Amino acid sequence: MKRLLLSIILGLSCTQFHAQKTELLECGTDELMRKHYERFPEQKAQDDAFNLELSKLIKSGKLASKINKNQVYEIPVVVHVVGDGSAIGTVNNKSDADIIAWINYTNGVFSGSSSSGMSSSSAILPVKFVFAKISPNCTTTNGINRINASHLPKYVSGGVNNDNTTNAVAASEITALGMWDTSKYYNIYVVKKLTSNSGGLNGFAYYPGGSNDYSFMSTSASAVNAQTLAHEFGHALGLRHTHEGFNDSTGACPTNTDCTLQGDLVCDTEPMKSLYHSSVPHTCQTGQINPCTSLTYAGGERNVMSYTYCFRDLFTPGQSDRATAQLLQYRQSLINSPVAGATTPNNAVSLTTACVPTTITNPGNFNIGITSVKFGSINNYSPNYKAAANNFYENFTGTYCLGVSKTTIPSGTSTSLTVAPGTSNPHIIKVYIDYNNDGQFNETTELVLNQSNIANGSTASASVTPPSNAVVNTALRMRVIGEYNGTAVTSCSTPKYGQVEDYSVIITPRTLATKNVTENQTVISQTENTVDIKSDIKITSLVIYDASGRMLVNQNNLKATELTIPINAKNIVVIVKATQENGKVITKKLKF
């Protein structure tokens, strides 16, 4: 996790906006996440670990100084308007124009625009919602998906209530009617009514990095002049309520001895109570004393992430930095999603037929599988196995349009392969390439990655060098498997808890080097059982593989112009990869 972080690194008062709407209904995220963490404690541990890393970066002063303040990240969204049978354009089935205006208004909240009621002193959240242009079935879309839930009597009468479905439906009943790939789209559901045991809700959203990722909004809060969507997506970027840690029962203020690890985890927001649940008058508290600081409120009462009777018109720089760090850690799939563009990736290919799984042994929601594959041009994000999606096998070839799933790599040169596991549980990751294109995967010569005990937040990786006898200039099948750690896995085994994904690879031919080759003042030669290197420029590292990709030699921190490396084998082809101190990489094949 630290390595990923290092790669990321290495006022207007309520009376002035009296025409703006002050939203008094609550947000359901706190209770939602409490229950979610009880069900998936490993995700709570992941969240805590990342927040600890952020705490260290904040205290060292590195976080704010290394974030690109000028970058705005586009987040492709799909808004599911969940109708109750009412006509389009009515309050419970809003028109496209209403939804577009609402999203535009929310983007103004993120950007600190005065047209969205934001204070000139507000920090910017560096995100912008863009409507998806490509649907999951590869057709064009305006990013608004209409779901008719009139066949659900409880929805028609009571809307959505996860706590009590006697006279309402659970959110899962709505998402089952339509959810677009959460690794490509941020799903927003607009429902007629949203409640919980505590009463009416404006909305809720999940924190990032977990197995669930979407937002629900009541139709009353899904409008221009409402800050609720910005509030909820703040949660989706890891921001907490400003009153986090407030004890509703005792009225005690949040503990604030370490502002990076307590309260809302942000140091430039003042500790405060929920103004909905305190004894203060139910009016805007601007100019009043904050009982948690004994000072006049310093903007917390107007913060977008607060419970307040003021109009919310403020984010702080600390909130912006924390949201950006969470965005870069957990939302690379959305940042890199191709669905915001009008051009679909071309993955058209014809592959030799191979075995494919037809079922899964234990179809539960264990969040096991594959979430990311990067190899050459392949850069594809996908959700791990979900029972509702039944996605135990994903064929990301041919007509697939939601990511790049094919690549061309050179023969005789290594290409980096990286695979990210599902969001819960330790994994075993295996990758095969059908080098001889016979429709089968040899467990020895065609297994290019095999790593166990890969945890969420980590990746499995390998350097892949095609053997000299690999079929070239032909699309070959690459199979990626993510399974629960300890499970017996072969290329054709039926998934037990996880997933199988297929991609395509084309290998281009490379001329075999002669025994003595001069290139850029570097000579790589051989004797009967050694590789000999002479260079005018110092060699800093050396890697030697055999034709199957097995590493024979790996030497770093070299500063030599002459090297002699023993090779204790016969009748093999080796690939020699020498890196000079100027960064130039010399790669040669030699046959022993």
Secondary structure, DSSP 8 states (H G I E B T S, - for coil): -HHHHHHHH----TTTTTTS----SEE-HHHHHHHHHHH-HHHHHHHHHHHHHHHHHHHHTHHHHHS-TT--EEEEEEEEEEESS--TTBTTB--HHHHHHHHHHHHHHHHT-GGGT--TT-----EEEEE-SB-TTS-B--SEEEEE-TT-HHHHHH-EESS--SSSB-HHHHHTT----TTT-EEEEEES-EEETTEEEEEEE--TTSS---EEEEGGGSSTT--HHHHHHHHHTT---TTTT--TTT------SSTTTSTTS-TTS-----TTSSSS-SS--TTSEETTTTEE--SGGGBTTS--SS---B--HHHHHHHHHHHHHH-HHHHT-GGGSSS-----------------SS-S----SEEEEEETTEEEE-----TTTT-SEEE-STT--SSB-EEEEETTS-EEEEEEE-SSS-EEEEEEE-TT-SS---TTTSEEEEEEEE-TT--EEEEE---TTS--SSEEEEEEEEEETT----TT---SSSEEEEEEEEEE------SSEEETTEEEEE-SSEEEEEEEEEEEEEEEEETTS-EEEEE-S--EEEEEEE---SS-EEEEEEEETTS-EEEEEEE-
